[in-house]
């Protein structure tokens, strides 16, 4: 990257937290941006951005609560880990599924 401080090619060898720490050391890159980089550029399926407003709204609706962020944190603690896998739907979107087993959509 700029000034040769971060080599993007080596980030795939680092853990998620190491990538986040590395990227957020650059002025202007925050945790959410680093998490989105992990999900979309590194194809890491084990990243859940609790800072993502869309996920917070989904959790708020799904768990019938006023605080979606808190619900994501609590559910994640109960399950140990949360991973979201996108399953293409006929409407062209992605549906988050909690856990590592995809639902039967037949």
C-alpha positions as CSV (number, residue, x, y, z in Angstrom):
1,X,0.0,0.0,0.0
2,X,1.0,3.6,0.3
3,X,4.6,4.1,1.5
4,X,5.2,0.3,1.3
5,X,4.1,0.0,5.0
6,X,1.5,-2.7,4.3
7,X,1.9,-5.4,1.7
8,X,-1.5,-6.6,0.7
9,X,-0.2,-9.8,-0.7
10,X,0.9,-11.0,2.8
11,X,-2.4,-10.3,4.5
12,X,-3.8,-13.7,3.5
13,X,-1.2,-15.4,5.7
14,X,-2.3,-13.5,8.8
15,X,-5.1,-14.2,11.3
16,X,-8.3,-12.1,11.2
17,X,-7.3,-10.1,14.2
18,X,-3.8,-9.5,12.8
19,X,-5.3,-8.3,9.5
20,X,-7.6,-6.0,11.4
21,X,-4.8,-4.6,13.5
22,X,-2.6,-4.1,10.4
23,X,-5.2,-2.3,8.4
24,X,-6.5,-0.1,11.2
25,X,-3.0,1.2,11.7
26,X,-3.6,3.1,8.5
27,X,-5.2,6.5,9.1
28,X,-8.8,6.4,7.7
29,X,-9.3,2.6,7.9
30,X,-11.5,1.5,10.7
31,X,-12.5,-1.9,12.1
32,X,-15.6,-2.1,9.9
33,X,-13.6,-1.4,6.8
34,X,-11.0,-4.0,7.8
35,X,-13.8,-6.6,8.5
36,X,-15.3,-5.9,5.1
37,X,-11.9,-6.4,3.5
38,X,-11.6,-9.8,5.2
39,X,-15.1,-10.9,4.0
40,X,-15.1,-9.6,0.5
41,X,-11.4,-9.5,-0.5
42,X,-10.1,-12.4,1.5
43,X,-13.2,-14.5,1.3
44,X,-13.1,-15.2,5.0
45,X,-16.4,-16.7,6.1
46,X,-15.7,-16.6,9.8
47,X,-16.0,-12.8,10.1
48,X,-19.1,-11.2,11.6
49,X,-19.0,-7.5,11.7
50,X,-21.1,-6.5,14.7
51,X,-20.5,-2.9,13.7
52,X,-22.4,-3.5,10.4
53,X,-25.7,-1.5,10.7
54,X,-27.5,-3.9,8.3
55,X,-26.6,-6.9,10.5
56,X,-27.7,-5.0,13.6
57,X,-31.0,-4.2,12.0
58,X,-31.5,-7.8,11.0
59,X,-30.6,-9.1,14.5
60,X,-33.0,-6.5,16.0
61,X,-35.8,-7.8,13.8
62,X,-34.9,-11.5,14.2
63,X,-34.5,-11.5,17.9
64,X,-37.3,-8.9,18.6
65,X,-35.1,-6.6,20.5
66,X,-34.2,-2.9,20.6
67,X,-30.5,-3.4,20.5
68,X,-29.3,-5.5,17.5
69,X,-25.6,-5.1,18.3
70,X,-26.1,-6.5,21.8
71,X,-28.2,-9.4,20.4
72,X,-25.4,-10.2,18.0
73,X,-22.8,-10.2,20.8
74,X,-25.0,-12.3,23.1
75,X,-25.9,-14.9,20.5
76,X,-22.2,-15.1,19.4
77,X,-21.1,-15.7,23.0
78,X,-23.7,-18.5,23.4
79,X,-22.7,-20.2,20.2
80,X,-19.0,-19.7,20.5
81,X,-18.6,-18.5,17.0
82,X,-21.0,-17.1,14.4
83,X,-20.3,-17.4,10.7
84,X,-22.6,-16.1,8.0
85,X,-22.8,-17.8,4.6
86,X,-24.5,-16.2,1.7
87,X,-27.1,-18.3,0.0
88,X,-28.2,-16.8,-3.3
89,X,-32.0,-16.2,-3.3
90,X,-34.2,-15.8,-6.3
91,X,-34.5,-12.1,-5.6
92,X,-30.8,-11.7,-6.1
93,X,-29.8,-11.1,-2.5
94,X,-28.0,-13.1,0.2
95,X,-29.6,-14.6,3.3
96,X,-27.4,-14.8,6.4
97,X,-27.5,-18.2,8.1
98,X,-26.2,-18.7,11.6
99,X,-23.9,-21.6,12.0
100,X,-21.9,-23.7,9.6
101,X,-24.7,-25.8,8.1
102,X,-26.8,-24.4,5.3
103,X,-30.5,-24.9,5.5
104,X,-32.4,-27.1,3.1
105,X,-34.0,-24.7,0.6
106,X,-35.9,-27.3,-1.4
